[in-house]
Amino acid sequence: MITRRGHFTTHLRFEAQTEDGRTIARSDVFNGDYSGAHKHRSDHAAAHRQLVEGLLAAGWEQVGQGERWYELHFECETSR
């Protein structure tokens, strides 16, 4: 999850990155409170779902999950 804090709001988005840190996909930006980002809120879940669906449609396969609900691991045939 990527955070950009403004003066009054926090802008959040989910990003998919390669192991070397290169961004390959990202969700739309949504407003929120980063302290609540670790909770499964509907607006966070919708942005996350958008990113996951895009990865799956592009041929990526989920191969694991991290500690937090949004920490998913993917592989693509071309990246193996």
C-alpha positions in Angstrom: 0.0 0.0 0.0 1.4 3.4 -1.0 0.5 6.5 1.1 0.7 10.2 0.2 -0.4 12.4 3.1 -1.9 15.8 2.3 -2.7 18.6 4.7 -6.2 17.3 5.6 -6.5 13.9 3.9 -4.4 10.9 3.2 -4.4 9.5 -0.4 -3.9 5.7 -0.6 -3.5 3.2 -3.4 -2.4 -0.4 -3.8 0.6 -1.1 -6.0 1.9 -4.4 -7.4 5.7 -4.4 -7.6 8.4 -6.8 -8.8 10.9 -8.1 -6.3 13.3 -5.4 -7.4 10.7 -2.7 -6.6 9.5 -1.9 -10.1 5.8 -1.0 -10.2 3.8 -3.0 -12.7 0.2 -2.1 -11.7 -1.6 0.2 -9.3 -5.1 0.8 -8.2 -7.0 4.1 -8.4 -6.2 6.5 -5.6 -8.7 6.7 -2.7 -9.0 8.8 0.4 -8.6 7.3 3.7 -6.9 7.1 7.0 -3.7 5.0 6.9 -4.2 3.9 10.4 -7.3 2.0 9.2 -5.6 0.7 6.0 -4.8 -2.6 7.8 -8.5 -3.2 8.3 -10.7 -4.7 5.6 -12.8 -1.6 4.8 -15.1 -1.7 1.7 -13.3 1.2 -0.1 -9.9 -0.4 0.5 -11.2 -3.8 -0.6 -12.7 -2.3 -3.8 -9.4 -0.7 -4.8 -7.5 -3.9 -3.9 -10.0 -6.0 -5.9 -9.5 -3.7 -8.9 -5.7 -4.3 -8.8 -6.0 -8.0 -8.3 -8.6 -8.4 -11.2 -6.2 -6.5 -13.5 -3.3 -8.7 -12.6 -5.4 -11.9 -13.1 -6.7 -10.6 -16.4 -3.1 -9.9 -17.5 -2.1 -13.6 -16.8 -0.7 -13.3 -13.3 -1.5 -16.1 -10.8 -1.7 -15.7 -7.1 0.8 -18.0 -5.4 0.8 -16.8 -1.8 -0.3 -14.3 0.8 1.5 -12.2 3.4 0.5 -11.4 6.9 -2.0 -8.6 6.0 -5.2 -9.2 4.0 -3.9 -7.1 1.1 -0.4 -8.6 0.9 -0.8 -11.1 -2.0 2.0 -12.7 -4.0 1.7 -13.3 -7.7 3.8 -14.8 -10.5 3.5 -14.5 -14.2 4.7 -17.1 -16.7 7.1 -14.5 -18.3 8.6 -13.7 -14.9 9.6 -17.2 -14.0 
